[in-house]
Amino acid sequence: MPVNKAQIVPLAPPRAVVVQIVQINQPYLQENYLPYVAGLLQAYVQRHARQPAAFTFLPPLFERRPL
């Protein structure tokens, strides 16, 4: 069946989405551990999103800091 080009709607240009994942943990023996789940979520979006360039990932926050 032929496709009517008038019915094809182009994708809108990507809007910037800034993502920063926060996964605070308690230090154990004065060591902090990197947030594994945060890395998995970022990798999934970068691999499977329709427009991965639309997402900007900031470094994850994973340790407590004074305000």
N, C-alpha and C positions, 0 to 999 in steps of 0.2 A: 504494500500500500504506500503510495507516494506521500511524502511529508509536505504539508503546506508551510512554507517558510514564514508566513505571516503568523503562524501559531507558535513559533519558537520564541521563547522569551529568554534573552541573555541573562546570565547571572549578574547581579549588581556588583559593582567593584567592592572588594573587601573593606570592611571598616576595621580599624585597628582595635584589637581586643588585647588589653594588657592583663596578664595573669601572674599573680604571685601566690604561691601555695605556702600556707603556714602550718607547720606540724611541730609544735613545741615539745621538747622532751626534757626529762630530768637528767642532769649529768650523773653518770655512774663512775665512781672513782676518778672524778674530775675529767671525764671523757664524754664528749657528745657524739651521737651517732647520726649519720646523714639520713634524711627521710626517704626511705626506699619507695614507699607508696607514692610520694610526690613525684619521684622520678619516673615511676611507671605511668602515672597519669599524663605527664608531659610527653613521654615517648609515644603513648597511644594517640594523643591528639596530633602530634607532628606526623605520625604515620597514616592515620585514618581520616583526618578531617578533609572535607571537600576543598577547602582553601587554607592549607596550613600556614601560608605566609600571612594570613590575617591575624595570627596569634603571636604576641611577643611575650616571652616568659622572662620574668625577673628572677634573680636567684632566690631559692626558697629560704624562708626563715625557719630555723630549727633550734635556736638556743635563746635563752632568756637574756635580755639586755636591759640595762637601766633606762628609765624614761627620761 
